[in-house]
Amino acid sequence: PTDSPVDILVGFYNATTESMLDLHAPTKTRRVPVRFNPEWYSLEVRTTKQKMRQLERLWRRTKLTVHKEMYLEAKKEVSLTIRMAKKTHYQGLIDLNKNDPLPTDLLLNCLDQLL
């Protein structure tokens, strides 16, 4: 089977276009870091942060004072939710390992580094 003139021209067009793209806009590879949520990051924290971002977008779109106040209140709620989630998580770790001195020492060293 012989190639028709149209197939030859399409092949030539594709090859030329590909070589031009490779010359002027070469393919670049990127590394995207994989980030894992901390153990204390719960569904409640996620939903309160989503609500806060939603209110922030609303306020930035409307520029109304009432929406700004709602956003700031949601921001406080997120902060409180995160603080309580961390407190509950770390208190649970301490209670779980209160009879084993090694994990408690590791936890206290970790907390010292955070503070």
Protein Blocks (a to p, Z undefined) as FASTA:
>chain_A
ZZdfklmmmmmmmmmmmmmmmmmmccdddddddddddfklcfklmmmmmmmmmmmmmmmm
nopaklmmmmmmmmmmmmmmmmmmmmmmmmmmmmmmmmpmklmmmmmmmmmmmZZ
